[in-house]
Amino acid sequence: MSGILLLTLSSCATTDQGRDEGDASVEETAGTNQPSWYSALTTSKSDSASFTGFARAVSADREEARELSEQTAIKNLRFEIDRYAEEIRRELTAGGANGSLESAAFIRNLRNAVESMPVGDAMTETEFFGEGSVVHAFTRVSISSQAVIDMLSAQINHDDFVELLRQKAAS
């Protein structure tokens, strides 16, 4: 009786091992038709050096895929900048200080400043994959953190907000 139980357990272990190997091979082949810097899970990111937006577009026309991908990457870049600006604003309003930063007018001005920020100096990189009837365009758009801070500082008239922007950039 114990021999049958052992056989059943070893069969289950073998099945689990095979499934794990299959999953790994699917992951390896899934990433071969995209740039190494692209991840479908990351639409934007920032660090001390830059803000970056990513996008992918698919079209039968190469130029249309490029345009759509670039437009979306710029929207994702603006989202990342807006997220950073909101983080600064919330940090300053924690504990009830700087009530003016909680006003609808300030929040609207901040959002408008990000939305109207010129990104013409941003570095844009687009790579294409696919031939024939389907073209995949992958784009990343990056702008230096210092350029973003300078532009926001010029448009936002609030000393505490601008000071914290500059402090975070220096750290």
Backbone as CSV, one residue per row, in Angstrom:
resi,resn,N_x,N_y,N_z,CA_x,CA_y,CA_z,C_x,C_y,C_z
1,MET,0.808,-1.182,0.000,0.000,0.000,0.000,0.858,1.255,0.000
2,SER,1.955,1.279,0.753,2.814,2.460,0.807,3.530,2.671,-0.529
3,GLY,3.741,1.620,-1.301,4.360,1.735,-2.621,3.483,2.515,-3.588
4,ILE,2.181,2.352,-3.510,1.243,3.074,-4.379,1.237,4.558,-4.029
5,LEU,1.260,4.889,-2.773,1.272,6.282,-2.332,2.544,6.980,-2.803
6,LEU,3.685,6.344,-2.721,4.953,6.911,-3.166,4.924,7.162,-4.656
7,LEU,4.395,6.262,-5.439,4.296,6.409,-6.880,3.422,7.605,-7.235
8,THR,2.333,7.794,-6.543,1.434,8.923,-6.788,2.131,10.238,-6.495
9,LEU,2.865,10.339,-5.407,3.565,11.570,-5.055,4.652,11.905,-6.064
10,SER,5.381,10.902,-6.540,6.444,11.192,-7.503,5.859,11.624,-8.840
11,SER,4.695,11.163,-9.190,4.045,11.592,-10.425,3.638,13.050,-10.345
12,CYS,3.148,13.478,-9.205,2.748,14.882,-9.032,3.955,15.794,-9.124
13,ALA,5.058,15.406,-8.539,6.260,16.248,-8.566,6.768,16.415,-9.991
14,THR,6.722,15.387,-10.797,7.184,15.460,-12.173,6.321,16.413,-12.994
15,THR,5.034,16.388,-12.788,4.129,17.277,-13.521,4.437,18.732,-13.195
16,ASP,4.651,19.067,-11.934,4.958,20.442,-11.541,6.257,20.915,-12.183
17,GLN,7.265,20.068,-12.215,8.537,20.433,-12.821,8.371,20.760,-14.300
18,GLY,7.622,19.979,-15.012,7.416,20.207,-16.440,6.713,21.523,-16.708
19,ARG,5.756,21.880,-15.882,5.028,23.136,-16.067,5.964,24.319,-15.864
20,ASP,6.849,24.259,-14.870,7.789,25.354,-14.622,8.708,25.563,-15.812
21,GLU,9.210,24.502,-16.391,10.091,24.627,-17.552,9.351,25.241,-18.731
22,GLY,8.112,24.861,-18.918,7.322,25.416,-20.012,7.095,26.907,-19.837
23,ASP,6.812,27.350,-18.610,6.617,28.771,-18.337,7.870,29.571,-18.663
24,ALA,9.030,29.058,-18.331,10.281,29.774,-18.590,10.506,29.957,-20.088
25,SER,10.203,28.942,-20.883,10.432,29.062,-22.317,9.465,30.051,-22.956
26,VAL,8.253,30.162,-22.426,7.296,31.135,-22.941,7.801,32.543,-22.663
27,GLU,8.334,32.794,-21.463,8.866,34.108,-21.118,10.033,34.481,-22.018
28,GLU,10.902,33.541,-22.313,12.055,33.831,-23.160,11.629,34.227,-24.567
29,THR,10.673,33.564,-25.151,10.283,33.878,-26.517,9.415,35.119,-26.590
30,ALA,8.720,35.452,-25.489,7.835,36.624,-25.517,8.615,37.916,-25.661
31,GLY,9.829,38.021,-25.141,10.587,39.259,-25.169,11.468,39.444,-26.387
32,THR,11.446,38.544,-27.339,12.372,38.634,-28.454,11.930,39.602,-29.537
33,ASN,10.688,40.059,-29.534,10.197,40.976,-30.556,9.954,42.369,-30.005
34,GLN,10.836,42.819,-29.133,10.737,44.152,-28.562,12.126,44.592,-28.112
35,PRO,12.332,45.897,-27.985,13.642,46.384,-27.518,13.923,45.925,-26.092
36,SER,15.170,45.819,-25.746,15.540,45.365,-24.402,15.099,46.347,-23.324
37,TRP,14.931,47.628,-23.654,14.536,48.640,-22.677,13.022,48.699,-22.456
38,TYR,12.250,47.981,-23.240,10.795,48.050,-23.151,10.237,46.941,-22.272
39,SER,9.247,47.310,-21.449,8.484,46.339,-20.667,7.019,46.758,-20.719
40,ALA,6.155,45.854,-21.046,4.725,46.149,-21.103,4.186,46.545,-19.730
41,LEU,4.914,46.233,-18.675,4.473,46.539,-17.322,4.884,47.940,-16.857
42,THR,5.718,48.630,-17.631,6.215,49.947,-17.236,5.865,50.970,-18.305
43,THR,4.956,51.892,-17.975,4.601,52.945,-18.935,5.404,54.214,-18.702
44,SER,5.934,54.382,-17.486,6.756,55.548,-17.190,7.613,55.267,-15.970
45,LYS,8.676,56.054,-15.839,9.546,55.931,-14.668,10.326,57.228,-14.508
46,SER,10.893,57.400,-13.336,11.762,58.549,-13.104,12.838,58.161,-12.114
47,ASP,13.937,58.875,-12.206,15.019,58.741,-11.242,15.668,60.109,-11.103
48,SER,16.793,60.182,-10.448,17.416,61.489,-10.218,17.909,62.138,-11.511
49,ALA,18.095,61.367,-12.549,18.627,61.913,-13.799,17.556,62.314,-14.810
50,SER,16.443,61.557,-14.859,15.475,61.836,-15.927,14.087,61.299,-15.617
51,PHE,13.146,61.773,-16.429,11.782,61.256,-16.474,11.638,60.581,-17.828
52,THR,10.973,59.417,-17.868,10.847,58.678,-19.117,9.437,58.119,-19.271
53,GLY,8.914,58.229,-20.496,7.643,57.624,-20.853,7.867,56.577,-21.925
54,PHE,7.144,55.474,-21.859,7.273,54.375,-22.809,5.936,54.109,-23.476
55,ALA,5.983,53.584,-24.696,4.738,53.193,-25.364,5.025,52.218,-26.488
56,ARG,3.950,51.540,-26.889,3.985,50.607,-28.018,2.718,50.841,-28.821
57,ALA,2.852,50.869,-30.127,1.691,50.989,-31.003,1.836,49.995,-32.146
58,VAL,0.698,49.525,-32.627,0.669,48.551,-33.713,-0.196,49.111,-34.828
59,SER,0.301,49.001,-36.049,-0.452,49.488,-37.201,0.038,48.776,-38.456
60,ALA,-0.746,48.878,-39.497,-0.316,48.347,-40.794,0.655,49.327,-41.448
61,ASP,0.600,50.593,-41.029,1.443,51.640,-41.589,2.541,52.013,-40.594
62,ARG,3.782,51.948,-41.024,4.933,52.213,-40.159,4.887,53.624,-39.570
63,GLU,4.567,54.613,-40.376,4.532,56.000,-39.913,3.408,56.215,-38.887
64,GLU,2.272,55.609,-39.130,1.158,55.723,-38.183,1.521,55.074,-36.849
65,ALA,2.172,53.924,-36.892,2.603,53.253,-35.662,3.587,54.134,-34.901
66,ARG,4.512,54.771,-35.614,5.484,55.663,-34.966,4.777,56.838,-34.303
67,GLU,3.886,57.499,-35.020,3.171,58.662,-34.471,2.361,58.299,-33.236
68,LEU,1.612,57.220,-33.313,0.804,56.794,-32.169,1.668,56.439,-30.963
69,SER,2.754,55.756,-31.225,3.648,55.355,-30.150,4.297,56.577,-29.500
70,GLU,4.729,57.528,-30.303,5.355,58.731,-29.752,4.357,59.573,-28.966
71,GLN,3.145,59.728,-29.481,2.121,60.499,-28.762,1.816,59.866,-27.409
72,THR,1.701,58.560,-27.391,1.395,57.865,-26.144,2.572,57.937,-25.173
73,ALA,3.793,57.817,-25.672,4.978,57.912,-24.808,5.062,59.301,-24.175
74,ILE,4.721,60.344,-24.930,4.732,61.701,-24.375,3.656,61.845,-23.302
75,LYS,2.486,61.273,-23.529,1.432,61.301,-22.493,1.904,60.577,-21.237
76,ASN,2.581,59.456,-21.412,3.089,58.705,-20.261,4.206,59.469,-19.551
77,LEU,5.025,60.195,-20.303,6.062,61.050,-19.724,5.416,62.140,-18.867
78,ARG,4.401,62.791,-19.401,3.690,63.839,-18.650,3.039,63.260,-17.388
79,PHE,2.512,62.054,-17.494,1.929,61.390,-16.323,2.979,61.229,-15.233
80,GLU,4.178,60.813,-15.607,5.249,60.598,-14.625,5.665,61.922,-13.988
81,ILE,5.751,62.967,-14.777,6.086,64.294,-14.237,4.985,64.762,-13.286
82,ASP,3.740,64.557,-13.678,2.609,64.944,-12.842,2.617,64.167,-11.527
83,ARG,2.940,62.893,-11.595,3.009,62.072,-10.379,4.080,62.618,-9.432
84,TYR,5.221,62.998,-9.982,6.311,63.555,-9.182,5.884,64.878,-8.540
85,ALA,5.261,65.759,-9.328,4.814,67.055,-8.814,3.777,66.864,-7.706
86,GLU,2.882,65.908,-7.889,1.861,65.633,-6.873,2.509,65.085,-5.607
87,GLU,3.533,64.279,-5.744,4.257,63.753,-4.583,4.865,64.901,-3.772
88,ILE,5.445,65.871,-4.459,6.020,67.046,-3.791,4.908,67.827,-3.073
89,ARG,3.805,68.049,-3.771,2.697,68.804,-3.190,2.163,68.116,-1.934
90,ARG,1.977,66.815,-1.994,1.454,66.074,-0.835,2.437,66.089,0.332
91,GLU,3.712,66.009,0.013,4.718,66.050,1.076,4.654,67.387,1.818
92,LEU,4.444,68.454,1.081,4.375,69.778,1.693,3.079,70.006,2.464
93,THR,2.005,69.317,2.097,0.721,69.511,2.777,0.510,68.540,3.933
94,ALA,1.407,67.596,4.104,1.284,66.637,5.212,1.317,67.394,6.534
95,GLY,0.424,67.044,7.401,0.381,67.686,8.712,-0.336,69.025,8.715
96,GLY,-1.010,69.356,7.624,-1.803,70.576,7.590,-1.035,71.834,7.238
97,ALA,0.245,71.739,6.997,1.030,72.917,6.621,0.777,73.270,5.159
98,ASN,1.048,74.496,4.791,0.925,74.970,3.410,-0.456,74.707,2.825
99,GLY,-1.465,75.221,3.479,-2.839,75.054,3.027,-3.078,75.566,1.621
100,SER,-2.291,76.556,1.187,-2.483,77.086,-0.170,-2.186,76.037,-1.240
101,LEU,-1.373,75.042,-0.893,-1.069,73.974,-1.853,-2.220,72.994,-2.001
102,GLU,-3.197,73.073,-1.103,-4.365,72.200,-1.183,-5.536,72.858,-1.912
103,SER,-5.354,74.100,-2.295,-6.442,74.808,-2.976,-6.641,74.267,-4.389
104,ALA,-7.877,74.314,-4.839,-8.194,73.858,-6.198,-7.416,74.666,-7.236
105,ALA,-7.228,75.953,-6.968,-6.510,76.816,-7.910,-5.056,76.367,-8.077
106,PHE,-4.376,76.056,-6.956,-2.986,75.611,-7.058,-2.889,74.275,-7.791
107,ILE,-3.759,73.344,-7.440,-3.731,72.023,-8.078,-3.989,72.159,-9.577
108,ARG,-4.948,72.981,-9.948,-5.241,73.213,-11.370,-4.037,73.841,-12.078
109,ASN,-3.409,74.827,-11.443,-2.224,75.459,-12.037,-1.075,74.467,-12.199
110,LEU,-0.909,73.600,-11.217,0.146,72.592,-11.289,-0.105,71.620,-12.442
111,ARG,-1.349,71.132,-12.549,-1.689,70.205,-13.639,-1.512,70.880,-15.003
112,ASN,-1.954,72.132,-15.103,-1.812,72.869,-16.367,-0.343,73.111,-16.710
113,ALA,0.481,73.370,-15.700,1.911,73.575,-15.933,2.554,72.315,-16.513
114,VAL,2.178,71.173,-15.974,2.718,69.904,-16.494,2.206,69.652,-17.909
115,GLU,0.924,69.862,-18.129,0.315,69.582,-19.437,0.862,70.498,-20.535
116,SER,1.161,71.739,-20.185,1.645,72.676,-21.198,3.170,72.713,-21.297
117,MET,3.841,71.928,-20.476,5.298,71.916,-20.476,5.841,71.501,-21.847
118,PRO,6.714,72.313,-22.422,7.273,71.931,-23.724,8.238,70.748,-23.563
119,VAL,8.027,69.737,-24.360,8.900,68.557,-24.297,9.667,68.379,-25.607
120,GLY,9.796,69.462,-26.352,10.519,69.408,-27.619,11.977,69.029,-27.468
121,ASP,12.560,69.313,-26.300,13.963,68.965,-26.060,14.136,67.538,-25.557
122,ALA,13.038,66.843,-25.372,13.112,65.464,-24.880,13.762,64.564,-25.928
123,MET,14.499,63.581,-25.451,15.128,62.612,-26.342,14.106,61.526,-26.675
124,THR,13.873,61.305,-27.954,12.901,60.309,-28.406,13.626,59.206,-29.161
125,GLU,13.318,57.984,-28.793,13.893,56.815,-29.475,12.757,55.868,-29.841
126,THR,12.688,55.492,-31.108,11.662,54.558,-31.567,12.327,53.404,-32.292
127,GLU,11.903,52.201,-31.962,12.376,50.996,-32.653,11.169,50.267,-33.211
128,PHE,11.363,49.645,-34.363,10.277,48.938,-35.045,10.565,47.443,-35.100
129,PHE,9.492,46.666,-34.971,9.568,45.217,-35.120,8.389,44.793,-35.988
130,GLY,8.605,43.776,-36.764,7.547,43.257,-37.632,7.693,43.780,-39.046
131,GLU,7.232,43.015,-39.958,7.266,43.381,-41.375,5.926,43.015,-41.987
132,GLY,5.702,43.501,-43.158,4.475,43.127,-43.853,3.287,43.910,-43.349
133,SER,2.231,43.198,-42.996,0.966,43.853,-42.672,0.894,44.420,-41.256
134,VAL,1.811,44.056,-40.358,1.764,44.534,-38.980,3.133,45.066,-38.557
135,VAL,3.138,46.317,-38.103,4.369,46.942,-37.614,4.159,47.342,-36.165
136,HIS,5.111,46.992,-35.314,5.083,47.363,-33.906,6.119,48.460,-33.705
137,ALA,5.686,49.609,-33.182,6.599,50.707,-32.885,6.713,50.835,-31.367
138,PHE,7.938,50.824,-30.871,8.219,50.968,-29.448,8.965,52.285,-29.264
139,THR,8.456,53.138,-28.383,9.056,54.459,-28.203,9.331,54.723,-26.734
140,ARG,10.463,55.373,-26.487,10.730,55.925,-25.163,11.122,57.379,-25.348
141,VAL,10.558,58.212,-24.494,10.803,59.649,-24.520,11.342,60.033,-23.156
142,SER,12.525,60.664,-23.121,13.166,61.031,-21.852,13.520,62.508,-21.844
143,ILE,13.414,63.086,-20.671,13.827,64.469,-20.469,14.539,64.541,-19.127
144,SER,15.560,65.369,-19.048,16.349,65.424,-17.817,15.509,65.968,-16.666
145,SER,15.794,65.469,-15.493,15.091,65.919,-14.293,15.327,67.409,-14.069
146,GLN,16.536,67.866,-14.348,16.841,69.283,-14.143,16.013,70.162,-15.074
147,ALA,15.823,69.749,-16.313,15.003,70.525,-17.251,13.560,70.596,-16.753
148,VAL,13.034,69.497,-16.249,11.663,69.468,-15.722,11.546,70.398,-14.520
149,ILE,12.489,70.330,-13.612,12.454,71.160,-12.414,12.545,72.641,-12.777
150,ASP,13.416,72.970,-13.735,13.539,74.362,-14.181,12.230,74.862,-14.790
151,MET,11.595,74.039,-15.622,10.340,74.455,-16.262,9.213,74.595,-15.239
152,LEU,9.104,73.639,-14.312,8.068,73.741,-13.281,8.312,74.946,-12.372
153,SER,9.562,75.169,-12.011,9.896,76.297,-11.142,9.542,77.631,-11.790
154,ALA,9.708,77.715,-13.090,9.387,78.955,-13.807,7.878,79.189,-13.882
155,GLN,7.088,78.122,-13.869,5.645,78.252,-14.039,4.860,78.270,-12.731
156,ILE,5.430,77.744,-11.670,4.720,77.664,-10.388,5.255,78.750,-9.467
157,ASN,4.356,79.577,-8.993,4.735,80.700,-8.139,4.429,80.368,-6.681
158,HIS,5.211,79.447,-6.126,5.054,79.082,-4.716,6.440,78.705,-4.198
159,ASP,6.994,79.543,-3.313,8.377,79.386,-2.858,8.657,78.029,-2.221
160,ASP,7.771,77.551,-1.338,8.006,76.266,-0.667,8.015,75.112,-1.670
161,PHE,7.102,75.162,-2.622,7.024,74.101,-3.630,8.305,74.083,-4.475
162,VAL,8.709,75.247,-4.949,9.912,75.340,-5.788,11.156,74.930,-4.998
163,GLU,11.228,75.339,-3.730,12.388,74.982,-2.890,12.497,73.468,-2.723
164,LEU,11.374,72.792,-2.467,11.408,71.337,-2.299,11.730,70.641,-3.627
165,LEU,11.226,71.174,-4.735,11.589,70.629,-6.044,13.100,70.624,-6.218
166,ARG,13.713,71.759,-5.923,15.166,71.900,-6.100,15.938,71.031,-5.108
167,GLN,15.447,70.928,-3.866,16.113,70.087,-2.868,16.115,68.625,-3.285
168,LYS,14.979,68.158,-3.759,14.883,66.751,-4.172,15.790,66.483,-5.367
169,ALA,15.935,67.453,-6.249,16.802,67.287,-7.415,18.263,67.189,-6.998
170,ALA,18.629,67.920,-5.948,20.015,67.930,-5.491,20.376,66.650,-4.736
171,SER,19.377,65.951,-4.207,19.668,64.748,-3.411,19.709,63.498,-4.237
